[in-house]
Structures are given as C-alpha cells and as structure tokens.
Amino acid sequence: MIKVSLKEAEAHLGQLIEKVAAGQEVVITGNGGSTVRLVALAQEEENEQSPSNRPAKTVGRALDHFIGTWTAEQEAELLQAVEVFERVDESFWADHC
C-alpha cells in the first residue's frame, strides 16, 4: 500500500493513478485526519459512470440488476417491513414546536 499526504498526492497525482491502474492500493491522507483511497474502476463501470450515459439526478446503477427479480410476496414483505417509516409520530412534533 502506498500512503501519501494530500500535498504529495497533488504533486504526483498522475503517477499515483498509474500505480492504482497497475493494481497498487493508494491512500491519501488529508488535513484533519480525513483519508481517501484511490480505486480503479472496471472498464464497464467506467463507461456507466460517464455523465452522457446517465440520466440527470440518478443515484447510480448499482442495483439495476435487481429490477424485475422480486416476487409479489417479497415486495409485500418489504413494504410491510418499511411501513413504520411511513407513519408520523405527532406527539414528537407537539413536544418540540
């Protein structure tokens, strides 16, 4: 694993990207303890991420392969499980207004 500061990464970003593409793990540490990892995308993921291939305001396509795979029973089970999130607890609002 290659670990570099943000300042070092800015100076050598091209080289770091090449290392990631070659399979190396690169971690960049920033000010305040923030840390990021550079990750190479598979070619098909790279094509999907292109703004021209994605409609505006989409979250992503990671779950597309699940579309149309649920049975009616699974749908009913999910809707029942999340039903509680559809209710508003009016007592909460009355106490905090």
Residue frames relative to the residue before (quaternion, step in Angstrom):
aa qw qx qy qz dx dy dz
M 1.0000 0.0000 0.0000 0.0000 0.00 0.00 0.00
I 0.2428 -0.7386 0.6133 0.1389 3.53 -1.06 0.85
K 0.0514 -0.7939 0.6059 -0.0032 3.57 -0.75 1.06
V 0.0495 0.8098 -0.5782 0.0865 3.57 -0.67 1.14
S 0.5221 -0.6045 0.4932 0.3447 3.53 -1.26 0.43
L 0.6627 -0.4977 0.3729 0.4172 3.55 -1.24 0.32
K 0.6349 0.5357 -0.3299 0.4485 3.57 0.98 -0.82
E 0.6612 0.4882 -0.3056 0.4807 3.60 0.96 -0.87
A 0.6470 0.5355 -0.3203 0.4382 3.58 0.97 -0.87
E 0.6237 0.5432 -0.3418 0.4462 3.58 1.00 -0.79
A 0.6969 0.4802 -0.2716 0.4582 3.56 0.98 -0.83
H 0.8076 0.2414 -0.0913 0.5303 3.61 1.10 -0.64
L 0.1919 0.8363 -0.5012 0.1122 3.59 1.14 0.51
G 0.6407 0.5381 -0.3322 0.4355 3.59 0.89 -0.85
Q 0.6701 0.4880 -0.2924 0.4769 3.57 0.93 -0.90
L 0.6472 0.5169 -0.3242 0.4569 3.59 0.98 -0.80
I 0.6327 0.5238 -0.3320 0.4638 3.59 0.99 -0.78
E 0.6399 0.5162 -0.3242 0.4679 3.59 0.97 -0.79
K 0.6476 0.5128 -0.3233 0.4618 3.60 0.98 -0.78
V 0.6370 0.5117 -0.3271 0.4747 3.58 1.01 -0.79
A 0.6484 0.5205 -0.3151 0.4577 3.58 0.95 -0.88
A 0.6826 0.4704 -0.2710 0.4892 3.59 1.17 -0.62
G 0.6711 -0.5360 0.2896 0.4225 3.59 1.26 0.08
Q 0.5082 0.6366 -0.4318 0.3874 3.60 1.23 -0.01
E 0.3647 -0.6809 0.5823 0.2537 3.56 -1.21 0.54
V 0.0655 -0.7942 0.6040 0.0058 3.58 -0.85 1.00
V 0.0778 -0.7798 0.6211 0.0048 3.55 -0.85 1.08
I 0.1477 -0.7808 0.6042 0.0588 3.55 -0.91 0.98
T 0.1811 -0.7809 0.5914 0.0876 3.55 -0.82 1.04
G 0.2011 -0.7968 0.5634 0.0850 3.53 -0.91 0.95
N 0.7049 -0.4156 0.3506 0.4556 3.50 -1.34 -0.11
G 0.7939 0.3017 -0.2168 0.4813 3.55 -1.07 0.65
G 0.6293 -0.5848 0.3270 0.3937 3.59 1.20 0.32
S 0.4442 0.6810 -0.4809 0.3280 3.61 1.19 0.10
T 0.0872 -0.7943 0.6012 0.0093 3.55 -1.08 0.80
V 0.0316 -0.7773 0.6280 0.0231 3.56 -1.06 0.78
R 0.2501 -0.7424 0.6004 0.1609 3.54 -1.25 0.48
L 0.3464 -0.7075 0.5734 0.2250 3.56 -0.94 0.87
V 0.0587 -0.8017 0.5945 -0.0183 3.54 -0.89 0.99
A 0.3649 -0.7126 0.5559 0.2234 3.56 -0.91 0.92
L 0.3229 -0.7327 0.5670 0.1933 3.57 -1.00 0.83
A 0.4986 -0.5984 0.5249 0.3433 3.54 -1.15 0.63
Q 0.6624 -0.5347 0.3376 0.4017 3.60 -1.09 0.61
E 0.6787 0.4843 -0.3090 0.4576 3.61 0.88 -0.86
E 0.6269 0.5155 -0.3393 0.4755 3.61 1.06 -0.68
E 0.6270 0.5471 -0.3277 0.4474 3.55 1.00 -0.83
N 0.6661 0.4956 -0.2978 0.4712 3.58 0.97 -0.86
E 0.6549 0.5121 -0.3075 0.4630 3.59 1.03 -0.81
Q 0.6722 0.5190 -0.2968 0.4367 3.60 1.05 -0.71
S 0.4879 0.6709 -0.4373 0.3473 3.58 1.18 -0.30
P 0.5161 -0.6707 0.4322 0.3113 3.60 -0.79 0.97
S 0.6373 0.5327 -0.3440 0.4379 3.60 1.03 -0.62
N 0.6922 0.4585 -0.2769 0.4837 3.62 1.18 -0.44
R 0.7135 0.4311 -0.2375 0.4987 3.58 1.23 -0.15
P 0.4370 -0.6810 0.5099 0.2919 3.59 -0.86 0.89
A 0.6134 -0.5639 0.4040 0.3775 3.57 -1.16 0.56
K 0.8537 0.1847 -0.1542 0.4618 3.55 -1.24 0.68
T 0.4298 0.6618 -0.5085 0.3447 3.63 0.95 0.75
V 0.4885 -0.6551 0.4954 0.2946 3.53 -1.15 0.60
G 0.6942 -0.3873 0.2883 0.5338 3.56 1.04 -0.69
R 0.4549 -0.6893 0.4987 0.2630 3.52 -1.31 0.02
A 0.3222 0.8016 -0.4623 0.1999 3.56 1.28 0.20
L 0.7578 0.3753 -0.2094 0.4909 3.62 1.04 -0.62
D 0.3467 0.7801 -0.4702 0.2242 3.60 1.26 0.06
H 0.6541 0.5358 -0.3362 0.4148 3.59 0.97 -0.75
F 0.6172 0.5373 -0.3498 0.4561 3.61 1.27 -0.18
I 0.4943 0.6774 -0.4321 0.3319 3.60 1.19 -0.39
G 0.8390 0.1692 -0.1576 0.4925 3.52 -0.86 1.02
T 0.6038 0.5895 -0.3636 0.3945 3.62 1.19 0.13
W 0.5860 0.5820 -0.3822 0.4145 3.61 1.22 -0.14
T 0.3875 -0.6738 0.5698 0.2669 3.51 -1.16 0.62
A 0.6580 -0.4876 0.3824 0.4278 3.58 -1.26 0.26
E 0.6242 0.5427 -0.3323 0.4533 3.59 1.06 -0.72
Q 0.6616 0.4934 -0.3056 0.4747 3.60 0.95 -0.83
E 0.6237 0.5319 -0.3367 0.4634 3.57 1.04 -0.75
A 0.6604 0.5048 -0.3051 0.4647 3.59 0.90 -0.92
E 0.6388 0.5310 -0.3183 0.4568 3.58 1.01 -0.82
L 0.6633 0.4950 -0.2990 0.4749 3.58 0.95 -0.86
L 0.6667 0.5038 -0.3094 0.4539 3.58 0.85 -0.93
Q 0.6386 0.5085 -0.3249 0.4776 3.58 1.03 -0.71
A 0.6582 0.5268 -0.3072 0.4414 3.60 0.98 -0.83
V 0.7577 0.3643 -0.2090 0.4995 3.61 1.01 -0.73
E 0.3663 0.7613 -0.4673 0.2605 3.58 1.27 0.04
V 0.6177 0.5714 -0.3433 0.4173 3.58 1.00 -0.79
F 0.6553 0.5198 -0.3110 0.4512 3.61 1.10 -0.61
E 0.6104 0.5538 -0.3446 0.4495 3.58 1.26 -0.22
R 0.6328 0.5392 -0.3284 0.4482 3.59 1.22 -0.33
V 0.2788 -0.7307 0.5997 0.1695 3.54 -1.17 0.69
D 0.2968 -0.7379 0.5803 0.1750 3.55 -0.84 1.02
E 0.2708 -0.8147 0.4943 0.1366 3.56 -0.05 1.32
S 0.5947 0.5759 -0.3744 0.4178 3.60 1.09 -0.55
F 0.5915 0.5606 -0.3668 0.4486 3.58 1.11 -0.60
W 0.6927 0.4727 -0.2791 0.4677 3.56 0.88 -0.94
A 0.6404 0.5336 -0.3326 0.4411 3.60 0.99 -0.75
D 0.6883 0.4877 -0.2811 0.4575 3.58 1.03 -0.77
H 0.7724 0.3812 -0.1787 0.4756 3.60 1.11 -0.57
C 0.5711 0.6027 -0.3920 0.3961 3.60 1.20 0.15
